[in-house]
Amino acid sequence: MANTQGMKLKFTVIKNDDVLSTPKGDLWMERLNNICEVVNVNRLPKNPNRYIVKNEPYASEVIEILNCNCHWG
């Protein structure tokens, strides 16, 4: 497991399989969908960036690279 000490939490990631396995009609799912729609409408025109999330054994190496380039924390 990678040492994530000092990491600034900037993102929330929800796995698509977890979302798809949620029973339809759940109130929290409807709220989550509404939040995502609002975020997309407000953010995408200003910042169309896409992000990659990877949970791999070499995450510590990626963290080290980010840290050396002042992109960590």
C-alpha positions in Angstrom: 0.0 0.0 0.0 1.3 3.4 -0.9 2.1 6.0 1.8 -0.4 8.7 1.2 0.7 10.8 4.2 0.7 14.5 3.2 -1.7 14.0 0.3 -4.2 16.7 -0.2 -7.6 15.2 -0.8 -8.9 17.0 -3.9 -11.1 14.4 -5.4 -13.9 11.9 -4.5 -13.9 8.8 -6.6 -16.8 6.4 -6.8 -16.3 3.2 -8.6 -18.8 2.7 -11.5 -19.5 -0.9 -10.5 -20.6 0.3 -7.0 -23.0 2.8 -8.5 -24.4 0.3 -11.0 -25.0 -2.3 -8.2 -27.1 0.2 -6.2 -30.8 -0.6 -6.3 -32.8 1.7 -8.5 -34.9 4.2 -6.7 -32.5 4.8 -3.8 -32.8 8.4 -2.7 -29.1 8.9 -2.3 -28.5 7.7 -5.9 -31.0 10.3 -7.2 -29.2 13.0 -5.1 -25.8 11.8 -6.4 -27.0 12.0 -10.0 -28.3 15.5 -9.4 -25.0 16.6 -7.9 -23.0 15.1 -10.8 -25.3 16.9 -13.3 -24.8 20.3 -11.6 -21.0 19.8 -11.4 -20.8 18.8 -15.1 -22.9 21.8 -16.2 -20.9 24.2 -14.1 -17.4 22.8 -14.5 -17.1 21.3 -18.0 -17.3 24.6 -20.0 -14.5 26.1 -17.8 -12.4 23.0 -17.1 -12.9 20.1 -19.5 -10.0 18.1 -18.0 -10.3 14.4 -17.5 -8.6 12.5 -14.7 -7.1 9.1 -14.4 -7.4 7.1 -11.2 -5.1 4.2 -10.7 -4.8 1.9 -7.7 -1.7 -0.1 -8.5 1.3 -1.6 -6.7 3.6 1.1 -8.2 1.6 4.0 -6.7 4.4 4.7 -4.3 6.7 5.4 -7.3 4.1 7.7 -8.8 3.8 9.6 -5.5 7.6 9.9 -5.3 7.7 11.4 -8.8 4.9 13.8 -8.0 6.6 14.8 -4.7 9.9 15.5 -6.5 8.1 17.8 -8.9 6.2 19.7 -6.2 2.8 18.2 -7.2 2.1 16.3 -4.0 0.1 17.5 -1.1 
